[in-house]
Amino acid sequence: MTTTTPDPRAAEPVRLVDRLAAELAAAGVTHLFGVGGANIEDLYDAVHRGGAVRGVVAKHEFSAVTMADGYARSTGRVGVVAATSGGGAMNLVPGLAEAYASRVPVLALVGQPPTGQEGQGAFQDSSGRAGSFDAREVFAPVSRFCARVDDPDSLAELLPRALAAARAAPRGPAVLLLPKDVQQAPVRLPARTPAPAPAPAPEDSPAAPLDAAAVGAVSDALRGARRVLVIAGEEVAAADARAELGALAGYLGAWVAVTPDAKDVFDNRDPRFAGVAGVMGHANVADCLRRAEVCLLVGTRLPLLARGGLDRALATTRVVSLGPEPPFLPATALGGNLRDALRAVTARLPSHPRARPCPPHAGPVPTALPERAVPAGEGTVPAGRRTVPQARAVAAVEAALPEDAHVFVDAGNTGAAAIHLLPAPRHGRFVVALGMGGMGYTFGAGIGAALATGRRTYVLAGDGAFFMHGMEVHTAVEYDAPVTFVILNNNAHAMCAMREEFLQGGGRADDLFAPADIAAGVAAAFPSLRATGAADAAQLRTALLRANAGSGPALVAVTCDPREIPPFLPFQSFTNSVTHKESSDEQGVVHVG
């Protein structure tokens, strides 16, 4: 007869937060990101006492969410963030909105005032009582699941539901609201002998059967096509379907393009790589699309940023789609689990002894752009300091970037240049947060990925993004995260300044700033941080290689010219009009935002 020894902890009541911390560890969570406060301090105490989950304290709740987001994107697991009530809770909303729009699994644990104080003028009351707003109504639109844990026993039901909702298609945030007295309430830990295996990743969970008719329709469309353009999206990374994508592209002899937020889903140095689709992409993609008989969307709905400049060609090309959500344009679509869909379609195609070569194409040739954009503003470039063209700065990053590094690219001119010019590392993530496109996302996200994986992680951002959330550099220093922050400082919100010049007639200098020496300022604030101001591309490359050889964070800043036009299609429409005075209609303007 076999006997089971009960967990001795099960006989002793513990706080609900102790059970919560233990359940998170059992689910495979390794880090909890957030900012403390009175109504969430018990959870941090439980995490500290439990020891299985590492608590990471950020400088701002938005960045704490992006840390959980970067953790999720780099590991495939649910990222967890915790915040207190009131302003702390409200600061979560923009980050959760990004995770919602980008289909990133995040669990937010949000403290609330004690239940006995609700409707009684409690500090930071968000119960919806006595004229206070209801936190559930705030978080519901930016979450897949939102619930209050009103009594201790309900956690056993609500936590699994929240985790399942975050992982299920479409992935996204789940929110649990935790009143302080409920956090402190006594509960019993469930006996675990032996401990359960971590919860399965989304791609390993049972999937609904694919629609046989849709499998046949997509396969038939592809079987007879001689020239196919694949446009692959972020879902390929989220579903870990890179191998299946490569196999199908080989069977088809297809060109493969990627959306701006999915550069890492296909080898950028592969001969069949066509480039990036959309407004920050390459002209070769449009050329391949015009030549293609079928356009196959894989793991992308093809939003505007990914299809800008392609609409005319898409309208005259047959489009088929694989992915859990239908695309934003008419297509023969096969929904369901992406890996299953790719395998099913590949199995229906004629087999070949080896991958078929794709038809000849130009490849992702960078767009040539004039240097002039906005008029020079007084003080935008420090006197006597050379500026580094963004293309040379990106080339220096490429020369130093480890093949297994993660890259997180922020919004603005820096983001457009990196998406257009920087090849993704072969064995790391290349992440661009285009769900909400919030500036400063990368500082937290890069730290979350670096702490989760231990890999060198690059953050590429402009000075505008740095001034929003760049003080998370302090978090990287505190936790010795292997993050290299590369700041392309043009002393401006340059993309906004260009919109003013091109779309509003110019005449304003609101978005052109007085010079700032970011590297010197950060070095003074954080003496242990390796902070370098690079005067040219060679110095940038040297500083990056030195950072690669170290174990902790580093920051390198270079000065760029705010007048430099980025590879962004809405601006390219106007560049020739400077000399030829052509109208926007003649230039074929693409409007984004």
SEKOLZA-787445 format. One record per residue (C-alpha): residue in three letters; x negated, z negated, y. Coordinates in steps of 0.02 Angstrom, whole numbers, plus 50000, padded with zeros to 5 digits. Layout:
<rs>
  aa  east    up north
 Ala     X     Z     Y
...
</rs>
This chain:
<rs>
  aa  east    up north
 Met 50000 50000 50000
 Thr 49932 50052 50171
 Thr 49952 49933 50315
 Thr 49941 49976 50500
 Thr 49860 49855 50619
 Pro 49960 49849 50780
 Asp 49874 49866 50947
 Pro 49849 49686 51005
 Arg 49893 49739 51181
 Ala 50068 49784 51124
 Ala 50107 49599 51101
 Glu 50066 49558 51282
 Pro 50166 49619 51431
 Val 50069 49721 51558
 Arg 50117 49798 51724
 Leu 50205 49965 51723
 Val 50054 50040 51814
 Asp 49941 49983 51671
 Arg 50051 50076 51549
 Leu 50055 50227 51665
 Ala 49865 50232 51674
 Ala 49854 50219 51485
 Glu 49982 50359 51461
 Leu 49887 50473 51580
 Ala 49726 50444 51483
 Ala 49817 50480 51320
 Ala 49880 50643 51394
 Gly 49700 50699 51425
 Val 49691 50659 51611
 Thr 49513 50613 51663
 His 49528 50597 51853
 Leu 49656 50533 51976
 Phe 49635 50592 52156
 Gly 49716 50514 52307
 Val 49712 50395 52454
 Gly 49756 50211 52437
 Gly 49886 50107 52527
 Ala 49995 49954 52503
 Asn 50129 50041 52401
 Ile 50009 50127 52280
 Glu 49868 49999 52269
 Asp 49930 49930 52103
 Leu 49906 50099 52019
 Tyr 49728 50110 52084
 Asp 49697 49935 52018
 Ala 49764 49986 51847
 Val 49655 50141 51842
 His 49503 50036 51889
 Arg 49541 49905 51757
 Gly 49582 50032 51621
 Gly 49421 50130 51644
 Ala 49479 50285 51549
 Val 49532 50381 51705
 Arg 49414 50396 51852
 Gly 49492 50359 52021
 Val 49430 50469 52164
 Val 49473 50419 52343
 Ala 49488 50565 52464
 Lys 49490 50563 52653
 His 49662 50643 52671
 Glu 49809 50664 52555
 Phe 49815 50853 52578
 Ser 49638 50863 52512
 Ala 49682 50743 52372
 Val 49815 50866 52314
 Thr 49692 51010 52325
 Met 49567 50908 52222
 Ala 49701 50893 52087
 Asp 49736 51079 52109
 Gly 49553 51126 52089
 Tyr 49541 51011 51938
 Ala 49690 51099 51859
 Arg 49628 51276 51896
 Ser 49455 51241 51827
 Thr 49508 51145 51669
 Gly 49681 51209 51623
 Arg 49744 51029 51622
 Val 49869 50943 51736
 Gly 49789 50877 51895
 Val 49850 50707 51954
 Val 49862 50645 52133
 Ala 49922 50476 52199
 Ala 49974 50424 52374
 Thr 50063 50285 52462
 Ser 50229 50293 52552
 Gly 50266 50356 52728
 Gly 50135 50465 52810
 Gly 50029 50466 52653
 Ala 50174 50536 52554
 Met 50215 50666 52686
 Asn 50035 50725 52691
 Leu 50055 50780 52510
 Val 50186 50911 52551
 Pro 50074 51058 52607
 Gly 49961 51038 52456
 Leu 50107 51027 52336
 Ala 50181 51182 52418
 Glu 50021 51276 52378
 Ala 50025 51217 52198
 Tyr 50209 51266 52186
 Ala 50181 51441 52256
 Ser 50023 51470 52154
 Arg 50097 51399 51992
 Val 49968 51259 51972
 Pro 50015 51108 51862
 Val 49999 50949 51967
 Leu 50077 50777 51946
 Ala 50103 50677 52106
 Leu 50128 50489 52092
 Val 50200 50428 52256
 Gly 50219 50245 52303
 Gln 50379 50182 52384
 Pro 50427 50017 52468
 Pro 50500 49882 52354
 Thr 50679 49920 52305
 Gly 50744 49757 52381
 Gln 50685 49814 52553
 Glu 50767 49985 52550
 Gly 50896 50007 52687
 Gln 50836 49843 52766
 Gly 50714 49917 52891
 Ala 50569 49922 52770
 Phe 50406 49995 52832
 Gln 50395 50177 52777
 Asp 50569 50175 52699
 Ser 50614 50344 52625
 Ser 50756 50290 52512
 Gly 50890 50387 52607
 Arg 50979 50224 52649
 Ala 51030 50156 52819
 Gly 50974 50312 52913
 Ser 50806 50336 52826
 Phe 50766 50505 52752
 Asp 50766 50530 52564
 Ala 50595 50567 52487
 Arg 50679 50656 52341
 Glu 50751 50784 52462
 Val 50578 50811 52537
 Phe 50486 50837 52373
 Ala 50620 50928 52274
 Pro 50590 51099 52357
 Val 50402 51093 52320
 Ser 50412 51029 52141
 Arg 50475 51083 51971
 Phe 50533 50905 51936
 Cys 50561 50756 52051
 Ala 50627 50584 52002
 Arg 50622 50401 52052
 Val 50566 50274 51925
 Asp 50702 50149 51966
 Asp 50674 50034 51817
 Pro 50522 50004 51709
 Asp 50599 50066 51548
 Ser 50634 50239 51621
 Leu 50448 50281 51632
 Ala 50442 50316 51446
 Glu 50566 50458 51474
 Leu 50519 50519 51649
 Leu 50330 50536 51629
 Pro 50339 50655 51480
 Arg 50474 50755 51569
 Ala 50366 50768 51725
 Leu 50212 50824 51628
 Ala 50314 50950 51529
 Ala 50391 51021 51689
 Ala 50219 51041 51769
 Arg 50155 51137 51616
 Ala 50308 51244 51581
 Ala 50325 51420 51653
 Pro 50330 51436 51798
 Arg 50200 51298 51814
 Gly 50194 51188 51966
 Pro 50201 51011 52035
 Ala 50303 50867 51967
 Val 50335 50711 52071
 Leu 50371 50533 52018
 Leu 50422 50410 52155
 Leu 50364 50233 52113
 Pro 50436 50083 52207
 Lys 50307 49944 52222
 Asp 50409 49813 52129
 Val 50438 49934 51984
 Gln 50251 49968 51976
 Gln 50221 49782 51957
 Ala 50360 49752 51831
 Pro 50308 49689 51657
 Val 50318 49812 51513
 Arg 50239 49825 51341
 Leu 50108 49953 51294
 Pro 50163 50056 51144
 Ala 50060 50029 50987
 Arg 49942 50173 50950
 Thr 49851 50171 50783
 Pro 49766 50291 50784
 Ala 49769 50355 50963
 Pro 49866 50517 50984
 Ala 49780 50681 51018
 Pro 49784 50742 51199
 Ala 49937 50840 51246
 Pro 49920 51026 51208
 Ala 49873 51147 51345
 Pro 50012 51263 51403
 Glu 49943 51413 51309
 Asp 49944 51313 51146
 Ser 50124 51254 51162
 Pro 50257 51343 51059
 Ala 50319 51497 51152
 Ala 50487 51582 51143
 Pro 50488 51744 51043
 Leu 50455 51902 51142
 Asp 50595 52025 51170
 Ala 50566 52160 51039
 Ala 50649 52297 51142
 Ala 50539 52257 51293
 Val 50383 52257 51183
 Gly 50432 52429 51121
 Ala 50471 52497 51294
 Val 50306 52441 51368
 Ser 50207 52501 51218
 Asp 50291 52671 51222
 Ala 50252 52691 51407
 Leu 50069 52654 51378
 Arg 50046 52749 51214
 Gly 50062 52921 51291
 Ala 49967 52888 51453
 Arg 49795 52964 51475
 Arg 49755 52875 51639
 Val 49809 52694 51661
 Leu 49770 52575 51803
 Val 49783 52391 51756
 Ile 49807 52268 51899
 Ala 49774 52093 51834
 Gly 49824 51931 51919
 Glu 49796 51744 51920
 Glu 49910 51712 51770
 Val 49773 51790 51661
 Ala 49661 51643 51708
 Ala 49799 51513 51696
 Ala 49847 51573 51521
 Asp 49664 51595 51468
 Ala 49704 51776 51423
 Arg 49543 51861 51478
 Ala 49495 51915 51303
 Glu 49667 51989 51270
 Leu 49662 52081 51437
 Gly 49491 52154 51395
 Ala 49549 52209 51223
 Leu 49702 52299 51291
 Ala 49603 52383 51431
 Gly 49480 52445 51300
 Tyr 49616 52518 51190
 Leu 49692 52607 51341
 Gly 49529 52669 51417
 Ala 49600 52597 51578
 Trp 49531 52560 51748
 Val 49551 52375 51789
 Ala 49586 52309 51963
 Val 49621 52128 52009
 Thr 49728 52042 52139
 Pro 49636 51949 52280
 Asp 49663 51780 52194
 Ala 49606 51840 52022
 Lys 49431 51911 52041
 Asp 49368 51809 51893
 Val 49491 51875 51763
 Phe 49388 52032 51727
 Asp 49200 52061 51733
 Asn 49165 52130 51907
 Arg 49011 52221 51840
 Asp 49103 52309 51699
 Pro 49103 52500 51719
 Arg 49292 52504 51713
 Phe 49312 52377 51856
 Ala 49402 52468 51996
 Gly 49397 52330 52127
 Val 49518 52217 52219
 Ala 49694 52277 52255
 Gly 49783 52250 52420
 Val 49742 52212 52599
 Met 49570 52136 52566
 Gly 49528 52260 52430
 His 49442 52423 52393
 Ala 49495 52601 52428
 Asn 49449 52649 52250
 Val 49600 52553 52184
 Ala 49718 52661 52285
 Asp 49625 52816 52225
 Cys 49641 52763 52043
 Leu 49825 52723 52068
 Arg 49857 52897 52138
 Arg 49774 52972 51984
 Ala 49859 52856 51859
 Glu 50009 52902 51753
 Val 50052 52720 51724
 Cys 50012 52561 51822
 Leu 50010 52408 51709
 Leu 50031 52239 51796
 Val 49959 52096 51694
 Gly 49995 51918 51749
 Thr 50044 51961 51927
 Arg 50205 51990 52020
 Leu 50104 52096 52143
 Pro 50147 52007 52307
 Leu 50119 52089 52475
 Leu 49936 52039 52494
 Ala 49900 52122 52326
 Arg 50000 52281 52355
 Gly 49972 52312 52541
 Gly 49918 52492 52562
 Leu 49977 52538 52386
 Asp 50166 52550 52411
 Arg 50173 52740 52427
 Ala 50071 52769 52270
 Leu 50168 52636 52175
 Ala 50331 52722 52221
 Thr 50277 52880 52130
 Thr 50194 52796 51979
 Arg 50276 52721 51827
 Val 50250 52532 51830
 Val 50256 52418 51678
 Ser 50228 52231 51683
 Leu 50173 52090 51569
 Gly 50196 51910 51624
 Pro 50313 51762 51627
 Glu 50393 51814 51792
 Pro 50458 51985 51846
 Pro 50360 52081 51979
 Phe 50415 52109 52159
 Leu 50443 52295 52128
 Pro 50540 52397 52001
 Ala 50454 52397 51831
 Thr 50480 52399 51644
 Ala 50444 52215 51614
 Leu 50398 52111 51462
 Gly 50416 51926 51499
 Gly 50361 51773 51403
 Asn 50193 51702 51357
 Leu 50058 51817 51427
 Arg 49935 51802 51282
 Asp 50072 51840 51157
 Ala 50131 51988 51260
 Leu 49956 52062 51273
 Arg 49927 52043 51086
 Ala 50097 52116 51042
 Val 50073 52270 51150
 Thr 49895 52298 51091
 Ala 49952 52289 50910
 Arg 50079 52429 50942
 Leu 49948 52550 51010
 Pro 49842 52670 50905
 Ser 49684 52583 50848
 His 49512 52648 50897
 Pro 49343 52607 50818
 Arg 49277 52557 50989
 Ala 49338 52538 51166
 Arg 49380 52702 51251
 Pro 49285 52741 51411
 Cys 49388 52750 51568
 Pro 49395 52910 51673
 Pro 49259 52924 51808
 His 49292 52828 51968
 Ala 49198 52771 52123
 Gly 49204 52585 52088
 Pro 49226 52447 52216
 Val 49130 52525 52360
 Pro 49135 52408 52512
 Thr 49232 52470 52663
 Ala 49124 52524 52809
 Leu 49186 52442 52969
 Pro 49133 52449 53152
 Glu 49061 52288 53220
 Arg 49165 52276 53378
 Ala 49326 52179 53377
 Val 49373 52052 53510
 Pro 49288 52040 53678
 Ala 49143 51919 53685
 Gly 49199 51748 53746
 Glu 49087 51634 53846
 Gly 48998 51509 53736
 Thr 49056 51578 53569
 Val 48878 51611 53511
 Pro 48744 51482 53551
 Ala 48614 51545 53674
 Gly 48460 51609 53587
 Arg 48534 51596 53412
 Arg 48543 51749 53302
 Thr 48704 51791 53213
 Val 48709 51839 53031
 Pro 48826 51982 52982
 Gln 48952 51920 52855
 Ala 48902 52056 52732
 Arg 48722 51992 52731
 Ala 48780 51812 52715
 Val 48888 51856 52566
 Ala 48744 51954 52488
 Ala 48634 51798 52504
 Val 48768 51696 52416
 Glu 48778 51827 52278
 Ala 48590 51820 52253
 Ala 48592 51631 52231
 Leu 48757 51606 52139
 Pro 48737 51539 51960
 Glu 48833 51637 51829
 Asp 48928 51482 51774
 Ala 48969 51420 51949
 His 49144 51400 52018
 Val 49183 51481 52186
 Phe 49321 51423 52303
 Val 49355 51539 52450
 Asp 49449 51481 52605
 Ala 49565 51576 52721
 Gly 49520 51686 52870
 Asn 49380 51810 52902
 Thr 49265 51718 52782
 Gly 49393 51733 52644
 Ala 49420 51918 52673
 Ala 49233 51953 52670
 Ala 49206 51853 52510
 Ile 49353 51931 52419
 His 49296 52105 52466
 Leu 49108 52085 52442
 Leu 49065 51942 52324
 Pro 49071 51977 52136
 Ala 49148 51836 52036
 Pro 49028 51737 51926
 Arg 49039 51791 51744
 His 49075 51617 51676
 Gly 49158 51523 51818
 Arg 49317 51523 51920
 Phe 49337 51622 52082
 Val 49484 51537 52168
 Val 49577 51590 52325
 Ala 49732 51490 52371
 Leu 49854 51625 52427
 Gly 50014 51531 52386
 Met 50024 51453 52559
 Gly 49855 51511 52623
 Gly 49818 51342 52704
 Met 49651 51327 52793
 Gly 49538 51191 52726
 Tyr 49605 51200 52547
 Thr 49433 51232 52474
 Phe 49349 51070 52525
 Gly 49456 50964 52412
 Ala 49481 51096 52278
 Gly 49295 51126 52258
 Ile 49262 50940 52240
 Gly 49400 50922 52111
 Ala 49330 51065 52007
 Ala 49151 51002 52021
 Leu 49196 50825 51967
 Ala 49305 50889 51824
 Thr 49177 51009 51751
 Gly 49008 50951 51814
 Arg 48965 51130 51863
 Arg 48887 51184 52027
 Thr 49034 51235 52136
 Tyr 49024 51341 52294
 Val 49144 51320 52439
 Leu 49146 51466 52561
 Ala 49235 51426 52723
 Gly 49235 51460 52908
 Asp 49216 51335 53048
 Gly 49404 51331 53077
 Ala 49433 51273 52898
 Phe 49289 51149 52912
 Phe 49363 51067 53065
 Met 49529 51046 52975
 His 49472 50963 52813
 Gly 49283 50973 52809
 Met 49260 50785 52816
 Glu 49293 50787 52629
 Val 49106 50821 52628
 His 49098 50631 52637
 Thr 49195 50622 52473
 Ala 49070 50740 52392
 Val 48928 50628 52453
 Glu 49013 50469 52392
 Tyr 49041 50538 52217
 Asp 48883 50644 52208
 Ala 48985 50799 52170
 Pro 48883 50957 52136
 Val 48963 51058 52276
 Thr 48875 51178 52394
 Phe 48973 51202 52555
 Val 48933 51368 52639
 Ile 49000 51373 52817
 Leu 49008 51541 52905
 Asn 49025 51479 53084
 Asn 49085 51606 53211
 Asn 49141 51469 53331
 Ala 49317 51538 53330
 His 49480 51558 53240
 Ala 49420 51738 53232
 Met 49562 51812 53130
 Cys 49686 51741 53255
 Ala 49580 51810 53398
 Met 49583 51982 53318
 Arg 49771 51977 53298
 Glu 49782 51938 53483
 Glu 49668 52085 53524
 Phe 49748 52213 53408
 Leu 49930 52159 53402
 Gln 49960 52069 53567
 Gly 49856 52164 53691
 Gly 49712 52040 53702
 Gly 49677 51942 53859
 Arg 49674 51768 53781
 Ala 49526 51662 53730
 Asp 49623 51518 53654
 Asp 49543 51544 53484
 Leu 49364 51564 53543
 Phe 49270 51399 53544
 Ala 49119 51320 53626
 Pro 48967 51322 53510
 Ala 48954 51189 53375
 Asp 48803 51152 53267
 Ile 48893 51100 53108
 Ala 48737 51078 53001
 Ala 48654 50961 53128
 Gly 48814 50862 53150
 Val 48841 50839 52963
 Ala 48658 50795 52936
 Ala 48670 50658 53067
 Ala 48831 50590 52994
 Phe 48773 50592 52812
 Pro 48584 50568 52802
 Ser 48581 50583 52612
 Leu 48664 50755 52615
 Arg 48552 50908 52610
 Ala 48620 50997 52764
 Thr 48534 51154 52827
 Gly 48562 51275 52970
 Ala 48507 51448 52913
 Ala 48452 51570 53047
 Asp 48459 51724 52936
 Ala 48511 51783 52763
 Ala 48341 51745 52687
 Gln 48348 51564 52745
 Leu 48526 51553 52679
 Arg 48473 51613 52507
 Thr 48325 51493 52503
 Ala 48435 51345 52550
 Leu 48563 51391 52417
 Leu 48431 51405 52281
 Arg 48364 51235 52332
 Ala 48540 51163 52319
 Asn 48561 51240 52146
 Ala 48408 51145 52088
 Gly 48479 50979 52146
 Ser 48614 50871 52068
 Gly 48727 50826 52213
 Pro 48811 50905 52365
 Ala 48731 51016 52496
 Leu 48790 51106 52652
 Val 48721 51264 52730
 Ala 48788 51337 52892
 Val 48753 51507 52970
 Thr 48809 51575 53137
 Cys 48915 51733 53133
 Asp 48989 51843 53269
 Pro 49175 51818 53303
 Arg 49187 52002 53353
 Glu 49141 52061 53179
 Ile 49290 52148 53098
 Pro 49325 52085 52921
 Pro 49377 52198 52775
 Phe 49562 52166 52808
 Leu 49677 52316 52801
 Pro 49792 52269 52946
 Phe 49640 52271 53062
 Gln 49564 52429 52990
 Ser 49718 52522 53047
 Phe 49665 52494 53227
 Thr 49478 52520 53220
 Asn 49482 52708 53253
 Ser 49609 52688 53392
 Val 49475 52606 53499
 Thr 49399 52777 53528
 His 49537 52898 53474
 Lys 49684 52807 53556
 Glu 49796 52844 53409
 Ser 49961 52753 53393
 Ser 49991 52621 53261
 Asp 50112 52739 53174
 Glu 49978 52872 53159
 Gln 49857 52741 53093
 Gly 49975 52685 52955
 Val 49973 52501 53007
 Val 49996 52373 52869
 His 50076 52213 52935
 Val 50039 52048 52850
 Gly 50101 51887 52929
</rs>
